[in-house]
């Protein structure tokens, strides 16, 4: 009986829709505290409302791999990163991305 419940639970988890790749979609994260918007499309990042702030890129172990100062209110840049998952942080906005 327990095995049947485990199998049913596993099937329900696998059937649930999930979005695993931030790079295949154009995602926007808005913070109510901050007016910073972060759009991610593959290795391209578009940041608005963050003039004078710093974009920090971390790998999944928490090591900072890149720091870029945002010099305009509407900034686009290409991240020069290897394949993998990363965490982007601008002010109070944090975004998890995957580079393939």
C-alpha positions as CSV (number, residue, x, y, z in Angstrom):
1,X,0.0,0.0,0.0
2,X,2.8,2.4,0.9
3,X,4.6,1.7,-2.4
4,X,1.4,2.4,-4.3
5,X,1.1,5.8,-2.6
6,X,4.7,6.6,-3.3
7,X,4.3,5.7,-7.0
8,X,1.2,7.9,-7.2
9,X,2.9,10.8,-5.5
10,X,5.9,10.4,-7.9
11,X,3.6,10.4,-10.9
12,X,1.8,13.5,-9.7
13,X,5.1,15.3,-9.2
14,X,6.3,14.4,-12.6
15,X,3.0,15.4,-14.2
16,X,3.0,18.9,-12.7
17,X,4.1,21.6,-15.1
18,X,7.5,23.0,-14.3
19,X,9.7,25.7,-15.9
20,X,13.3,24.7,-15.5
21,X,15.1,26.9,-18.0
22,X,15.1,30.6,-17.4
23,X,17.0,31.1,-20.7
24,X,14.3,29.8,-22.9
25,X,11.8,32.4,-21.6
26,X,11.9,36.1,-21.0
27,X,11.4,36.4,-17.3
28,X,10.8,39.5,-15.3
29,X,11.3,39.9,-11.6
30,X,9.9,43.0,-9.9
31,X,10.4,43.9,-6.3
32,X,7.9,46.1,-4.6
33,X,10.7,47.7,-2.5
34,X,12.8,48.4,-5.6
35,X,11.9,49.4,-9.1
36,X,14.6,47.2,-10.6
37,X,13.5,44.9,-13.4
38,X,15.7,42.0,-14.6
39,X,15.0,40.2,-17.9
40,X,17.0,37.1,-18.8
41,X,17.2,35.5,-22.2
42,X,20.1,33.0,-22.4
43,X,23.4,34.7,-21.7
44,X,21.8,38.2,-22.4
45,X,20.6,40.2,-19.4
46,X,18.5,43.4,-19.6
47,X,18.3,45.5,-16.5
48,X,16.2,48.6,-16.0
49,X,15.9,50.9,-13.0
50,X,19.2,50.0,-11.5
51,X,21.5,52.9,-12.4
52,X,24.4,53.2,-10.0
53,X,23.8,49.7,-8.6
54,X,26.0,46.6,-9.0
55,X,25.1,43.3,-10.7
56,X,26.6,40.4,-8.8
57,X,26.8,36.9,-10.3
58,X,27.2,33.9,-8.0
59,X,27.6,30.2,-8.8
60,X,25.5,27.7,-6.9
61,X,28.1,27.2,-4.3
62,X,27.9,30.9,-3.4
63,X,31.2,32.0,-4.9
64,X,31.0,35.4,-6.6
65,X,32.1,35.0,-10.2
66,X,31.4,38.4,-11.6
67,X,30.6,42.0,-10.6
68,X,29.4,44.7,-13.0
69,X,28.4,48.3,-12.2
70,X,25.2,49.4,-13.9
71,X,26.0,52.8,-15.4
72,X,22.6,53.6,-17.0
73,X,18.9,53.2,-16.2
74,X,18.4,50.8,-19.1
75,X,21.4,48.4,-19.5
76,X,21.8,45.2,-21.7
77,X,24.8,43.0,-21.4
78,X,26.0,39.5,-22.3
79,X,27.3,37.3,-19.4
80,X,30.5,35.6,-20.3
81,X,29.8,32.4,-18.2
82,X,30.3,28.7,-18.7
83,X,27.4,26.3,-18.8
84,X,25.6,25.9,-15.5
85,X,23.3,27.6,-13.0
86,X,24.0,31.0,-11.6
87,X,22.3,33.5,-9.2
88,X,22.1,37.2,-10.3
89,X,21.6,39.9,-7.7
90,X,20.9,43.6,-8.3
91,X,19.9,45.5,-5.2
92,X,17.0,43.5,-3.6
93,X,16.2,41.6,-6.8
94,X,17.6,38.0,-7.0
95,X,17.2,35.8,-10.0
96,X,18.3,32.2,-10.6
97,X,19.4,31.4,-14.2
98,X,20.6,28.5,-16.3
99,X,23.2,28.9,-19.1
100,X,23.2,26.1,-21.6
